[in-house]
Amino acid sequence: MIMRRVVLTLSLFMALVSPALAVNPGEALSDPALEARARTISKELRCLVCQNQSIDDSDADLAGDLRKLVRDRLVAGDSDEQVLDYIVARYGDFVLLRPPFDVTTALLWLTPFGVVVFGGVGLWLAFRRRSVTRAPQALDSEEKSKLAALLNETTPRD
């Protein structure tokens, strides 16, 4: 009984968190090979409205238009590279979910490595400072007399 509930709960959870594939049945091409190529290309293109989804996952009207454009270009006989080049020529590198590494995208690609390097150096410096032990210094005469007075005090015990 408990196992059945767990399986049901996990199934419901997986159904809720799975990506919503936004390709409408009317958009799909009749040729399965062309449709597979269209889906592959669509997963590489960013929805310009949502920006964190591919056009394959987005419900936005513009994403639907881009999916139709991809399929139209494939039906016209373009290769996958030609389709991507055509869309990049129209919308720029921003439309690619994985933009190429060049001068304009260098900051985008190098920032994560910089964060890791600077974070590692910062942690190394912090731990190095903590591990440095300072040599104990001798007490001066005033500190010695205060310590002796504290040690000689009798405190009542309960």
Number of C-alpha atoms within 10 A of each C-alpha: 5 7 8 9 10 11 11 12 12 12 11 11 11 11 11 10 8 8 12 12 12 16 19 11 7 7 12 17 17 9 9 10 10 16 17 13 15 25 18 13 21 24 17 18 26 24 28 19 14 15 14 12 19 22 32 26 20 24 18 15 12 15 25 20 12 20 26 18 16 23 24 15 18 19 15 9 12 15 13 16 10 13 20 20 14 16 19 15 11 10 12 12 18 16 21 21 17 12 16 13 12 10 8 11 13 11 12 12 15 11 11 10 10 12 11 11 12 11 12 12 12 12 12 12 12 11 11 10 10 9 9 8 7 6 6 6 6 8 10 8 9 9 11 12 12 11 12 11 11 11 10 9 8 8 8 5 4 3
